[in-house]
Amino acid sequence: MDYFQLLKRIDLPPQVERTMEQRFPQAQRLRERALAMTCAQTASQAYRALAECLGEDDMGMLSCQLLAAAESAERWGQMGIPEEIFLDTMKCFSRFLRETRVRLGRDCFDRGWWTWRQLSMRLFRLGTLEYELLPQCGLVSVHIPSDADLSPESVDISLETAREFFRKFYPAYAGADFVCESWLLSPELTPFLPEGSRILAFQQRFSLHETDSEPMDCLEWLFRVPGNTPLECLPETTSLQREVKKHLLSGGKIGTAVGVLKETIRLSDSIGR
């Protein structure tokens, strides 16, 4: 896929698209380093080497990763993976840019340390959720994008799509356990979730295996603010924000939890369809 075509098809913010067009010559000069991020065996090391080369140039990193994404499209097609899945996966770049603009008030790409996973075909967007292969333990890690629709119907479809995807394209993971680590699974969050809550329904799909009360992931993902934001300055736009803010101000914690997916019921059927 052409680099400039990719910029449009993943819905980059217009001002960032213009910057990426201007940065194309730089990305071309670093092409070999960029393409090393598309190989599963070298991706993480290649990212670190490129980050050392670019220093604080986050837009330089973005242009290099987008070049790698564009050139990797042919490999996805050769495997038979639908182009829709490729584009949905690579739209992570646009999503991360939107998130940082909300959080920081400016265009910034601060997720290069993460997106080598998409470039190396280790992480895929399949419907409303993302799925990452964990070769060191043979598991599949479920990730919850900030724009995920957590309605039971959408989650059901995504999980079923993922099982079929792995059966077809990565049969070694066809029967793998699905694990998820997220602030959304934290039992500290559960008391603030009303009956019928989509988050509560999502929690109920998993058996918890461990919890950690210390991480403050909820600041970024629930409140959409930098992690050093004083608690008294947290927004109170939603009822969940108000309840969690009150909880944090009183000394409470949310933290994170790790769960394993219970196999496999259609939760949307079990709650009254």
N, C-alpha and C positions, 0 to 999 in steps of 0.2 A: 504494500500500500504506500502511496506517495505521502511524504511527510506533511505537505500542505493540505492534502485531502484529510489526513488524520486529524489535524487541528480542528477542522470544521465538523467532522463526524463525531467527535467526542464532546462537542458543545463547550469548548473552552470559553471563558469570558472574553468578550471582544477585545478589551484592552490587552489581555494576556496573549491572545492570538496574534495581535500586531507585534508584540514584543518577541514572540516565538518566531515569527517570520523574519525579524531582524537578526535573531540569534542563529539562524540556520547555518551560516558559514562557520561559526564557531563550533557548532555541533558536528559539522562535517569534518573539521580538523581533528576532532576527538572521536571520530567514528569507531575506530577499533576498540578503544577503551569502552565506549558506550555499548557496543555489541557484545562485549564480554559479559554484560549483565543479563543477556538473554539465555545464557547457558547455566543450567542448574548447578553444575559443579564449580563454577567460577563466579556466580552472580554476587554473592555477598562480599567476597574479596574485591571484585571489580568495582563495586560501589565504593568501598572504602578507599581504594586507590584513586578513583576519580574525584571523590570528595576532597582528598588531600591535594590533588592537582588544582581543583577549582577554588578551594578555600571557602570564603563566605559568599560566593557567587551562586545563590540559590536559583536564579533564572537560567544560569548556564547549566546547572544540573538538570533543570526541567527540560531544557531543549535537548540535551543529550539523551535523557530517558525517553522523550517523545520520538526522537530519531530511532532509538532502539526498538520502541514499540512498533513504529511504522514498518521497519524492516523485518520484524518478527511475524508480521501478519501472514506472510506466505507459509511459514512453518505451521501455523495454526490451521490454515486451509489444507495443507498437505495431510494433516492428521484427520481431516474431516470435521473438525470442530466448526460449528456454524459461525458465520461472521457476526451474527447478533451477540453471541457470547463473547467473542473477542472485543467488540465495541463496548458492551456493557462492562466488561472487566476493565478496559482502559479508561472508561469514564471516571475511574477513581481519581485521575489527575484533576479533572474539573471539580469534582466534589471536594477534594482537599483544598483547592484554591478558594472555593466558596466558604469553606469552614474557617480558614485562616483569615479571610477578609472580615467575617463576622467577629471572630475572636480578637483580632489584632487591629482591625480598621485599615488594613492595607493589603496589597497583593504580595503574597509571600509563599514560596514552596518549601515547606519544612518537613516533607514526608519522603524525601529521597531515600532515607534509611529503611523505609518500609516497602517502597514500590518496586524494588528489584524482584520481589516475589511475583508480582503480576508479569513482569517482563520475562521471567524465567519459567513461566508456565507452572508455577507452584501454587498460585492462588487464582481462583476463578469466581466471578460474579454469576450466580445461577439463580435468577429470579430476585427475590428481595434480600437474600443473604449471600455472603461470600464464604468460600470453602478453601482452606489451605492444606495442602499435603504436608504431613510431618514425617519425612522418611526415616528419621532417627528412631521413631517409635511406632511407625505404621498406623498412625491415627490421622483423622481429618479434623482440623480445627475450624469451628464455625465462628465467623465474624459477623458483627451486626453493623452495617453501614449506617451513617447518620441519617440517610434518607430511606431507611428500610420501613416497609409497611409490615407491622407486626400483627396484623389481623390473622386469626387462626387459618383462614383460607389461604392467604398469601404464603404463610410459613409452610403449610402443608404442601403446597405446590412446589415451593423451593426445595424442600427436603426430598420430595419424590423425584424432582428433576435432577438433584445432586446424585441420588442413588443410581439413577439410570445413566447419568454422565460418567460416573466412575466405573460402572459395569462395562460401558462401551469403550471408554478411552483410557482408563487406568484400572484394569481388572485386579491388580494387586490390592487396590483399596475398595473393592466391591463390597466386602463385608466388614470394613473397618468401623470401629467405634467413632462416633462424632462427639467431640468434646468442645466445650465453650468456656472461656474465661472472660468475665465481664462484670462491671458494676451492676448491670441489669439483673444478674442472678443473685446478688447479695441478699441474704435473709434480713439484713438490716433495713433494706428497702421495702420489704413485703408489707409491713404494717401501714404504709402510706398508700397502698394500692387498693382501690375499691373493687368490689365484686364486679366482674365483667371487664376488668382492665386487661388490655392487650399485653402489657408487660407481665402481669400476673399469669396469664395464660401461657406466655413464653416460658416463664420460670418453671411452670408445672410440667414441662416437657423433660426436665433434666433432674437427675439424681445428683445431689451435691456431694463432692468429694473433699473439698477443702475451701476454707475461707481465709481472707486476709483483711483485717479491719483498717490497715494503714493507708493504702493507696487512696488518692483523692481524684480518681478518674471522673467522678461525677461533676467536678468543676468544669472540665472541658466539654463533657458530652451532655450533661443535663442543663448546665447554666451557660455554656458556650462562652466561657471567659478564660483568660490565662490562669495557670495554676497558682500564681502568687497573688491572686485577687483576695483582698480582705473579705472575710465571711460576711461582714455587715454590708458590704457593697454588692452582694450577689443579687441578681434580678429576681423578681417575684411575679413574673408574667403568668405562670401556670400554677394550678393548685399543687402539683407535685413539687415545683420549685419552692413554693411557700412552705410546704410541710418539711421538706428536706433542709431548707435554710434554717428553719426554727430548730430542727433536730441538731444541726451542726453547731449552731450558736449556743446550744445548751450543753455542748461537750460530746454529743453523740458522733458516730462515725457511720459511713456507708461501706467503704472498702470495695472489695471484689470477691467473687467466688468462682470456683471451677466446678462444672457439672458435666456429666455424661448423659447423652441423649437416651431416654427410655425408648426401647424399640417396640414398634413404631405404630402408634395409633394415629388416626386422623383426628386431631384434637377438635377441628371444626365440626366433626360429626358428633363428638362426645359432649359438646356443650350446647346442643339443642338445634342443630340444623335439621 
